[in-house]
Amino acid sequence: WTVDKITNHADPRMALRSITWGDRTETIHYGGDCVLFRNDVPELIVECKAYIDTVRLKELIGESWAIHQDLPGTRRLVPPPRMCVFAGVWEVKESWKRLVEHHGMRGYVDEFFVVREGKRKDRTQTPRVSVLRRFTDYIRATVNA
């Protein structure tokens, strides 16, 4: 196992898909705040956010969709890695939060681990130990699979 932050989208280990048109083929690379690799194959992408607002939420769901969805005219180069989000707080209306937590609007994001209640500038709320333990168990399960 190795763990890296992939931000430049050019790391060959993150070449997840190729696309061909005409006589040209290009490889599409993805990134992640923390990527767990097994034998240089990405197994888990952990996106880390100080907060999740509506824009970030849509971006995360869209990126998960782009990684996992079968797209005509493309070829997967490796199986799609699992994806989770580790965040400080939710900064969305309750309706958006409920869509994610209770109605399946998460794209291909396996889990959202949001450690604090309240707003991001409210430092009186401490991280919830239960969420930290769930995150730890999730990582362990991935490594031990």
C-alpha positions as MATLAB code, in Angstrom:
seq = 'WTVDKITNHADPRMALRSITWGDRTETIHYGGDCVLFRNDVPELIVECKAYIDTVRLKELIGESWAIHQDLPGTRRLVPPPRMCVFAGVWEVKESWKRLVEHHGMRGYVDEFFVVREGKRKDRTQTPRVSVLRRFTDYIRATVNA';
ca = [
       0.000    0.000    0.000;
       1.076    3.564   -0.688;
      -0.692    6.850   -0.006;
      -0.219   10.042   -2.031;
      -1.815   13.404   -2.688;
      -2.412   13.642   -6.437;
      -3.040   17.215   -7.544;
      -1.405   17.554  -10.951;
      -3.692   15.092  -12.767;
      -0.683   13.727  -14.657;
       0.413   10.926  -12.313;
       0.407    7.778  -14.483;
      -1.137    5.777  -11.610;
      -4.272    7.939  -11.915;
      -4.790    7.289  -15.633;
      -8.230    5.746  -15.207;
      -9.743    6.036  -18.673;
      -8.785    6.521  -22.299;
     -10.824    8.138  -25.034;
     -10.395    7.683  -28.777;
     -11.718    9.827  -31.594;
     -10.540    9.626  -35.163;
      -6.939    8.418  -35.108;
      -6.198   10.023  -31.745;
      -6.261    8.415  -28.255;
      -5.788   10.337  -25.019;
      -5.605    9.218  -21.442;
      -7.768   10.945  -18.852;
      -6.174   11.412  -15.430;
      -7.932   12.127  -12.148;
      -6.646   13.398   -8.821;
      -7.456   13.278   -5.136;
      -6.492   14.826   -1.826;
      -5.484   11.409   -0.511;
      -5.280    8.336   -2.724;
      -4.620    4.841   -1.383;
      -2.833    2.640   -3.913;
      -2.411   -1.124   -3.835;
       0.411   -2.158   -6.177;
       0.199    1.265   -7.875;
      -3.522    0.808   -8.648;
      -5.823    3.365   -6.963;
      -8.182    1.642   -4.518;
      -9.629    4.631   -2.646;
      -9.829    8.369   -3.258;
     -10.415   10.450   -0.122;
     -11.462   14.022   -0.823;
     -10.770   16.276    2.174;
     -12.774   19.486    2.586;
     -12.949   22.061    5.376;
     -16.655   22.321    4.569;
     -19.151   21.059    2.019;
     -21.298   23.730    0.424;
     -23.681   23.184   -2.497;
     -21.019   23.938   -5.127;
     -18.516   21.500   -3.586;
     -21.214   18.872   -3.162;
     -22.176   19.023   -6.832;
     -18.503   18.961   -7.829;
     -17.820   15.863   -5.703;
     -20.847   14.031   -7.051;
     -19.921   14.980  -10.617;
     -16.339   13.823  -10.225;
     -17.452   10.508   -8.727;
     -19.819   10.046  -11.656;
     -17.054   10.805  -14.184;
     -14.778    8.200  -12.581;
     -17.342    5.407  -12.272;
     -19.858    5.786  -15.067;
     -19.545    3.700  -18.223;
     -19.103    6.256  -20.993;
     -19.509    5.368  -24.678;
     -16.320    5.707  -26.708;
     -14.055    5.344  -23.683;
     -12.168    2.465  -22.125;
     -11.406    1.898  -18.452;
      -7.720    1.345  -17.799;
      -8.206    0.119  -14.204;
     -11.285   -0.669  -12.102;
     -12.783    2.530  -10.667;
     -11.538    3.247   -7.138;
     -13.889    3.748   -4.225;
     -14.409    7.350   -3.146;
     -15.267    9.027    0.141;
     -15.331   12.572    1.499;
     -13.892   13.665    4.846;
     -15.113   17.148    5.813;
     -15.254   19.527    8.731;
     -18.886   20.684    8.458;
     -21.929   20.782    6.202;
     -22.581   24.274    4.809;
     -25.717   23.402    2.861;
     -29.408   23.788    3.497;
     -30.962   20.930    5.416;
     -32.813   19.825    2.275;
     -29.515   19.227    0.387;
     -28.037   17.388    3.359;
     -31.124   15.151    3.544;
     -30.897   14.430   -0.198;
     -27.394   13.074    0.369;
     -27.911   11.290    3.672;
     -31.396    9.827    3.147;
     -32.287    9.907   -0.530;
     -29.195    8.602   -2.296;
     -27.991   11.787   -3.969;
     -24.342   10.958   -3.618;
     -23.281    9.858   -7.072;
     -20.630    7.207   -6.563;
     -19.329    8.661   -3.290;
     -19.460    5.757   -0.831;
     -19.514    7.843    2.326;
     -19.506   11.420    3.574;
     -17.700   11.707    6.916;
     -18.595   15.135    8.343;
     -16.981   15.505   11.746;
     -18.547   18.628   13.280;
     -22.032   20.048   13.686;
     -22.749   23.710   13.050;
     -21.004   26.210   10.820;
     -17.319   26.223    9.884;
     -16.568   29.426   11.840;
     -18.212   28.026   14.988;
     -15.217   26.481   16.755;
     -17.221   25.586   19.864;
     -18.314   22.345   18.206;
     -15.700   19.632   18.628;
     -15.257   16.712   16.226;
     -17.635   13.825   16.829;
     -15.719   10.751   17.943;
     -18.337    8.463   16.370;
     -17.647    9.907   12.908;
     -13.874    9.653   13.394;
     -14.285    5.989   14.390;
     -16.511    5.276   11.356;
     -13.890    6.866    9.104;
     -11.117    4.806   10.712;
     -13.164    1.616   10.278;
     -13.858    2.496    6.645;
     -10.139    2.950    5.903;
      -9.281   -0.283    7.727;
     -11.931   -2.192    5.787;
     -10.493   -0.885    2.512;
      -6.932   -1.827    3.437;
      -7.948   -5.260    4.706;
     -10.195   -6.116    1.732;
];
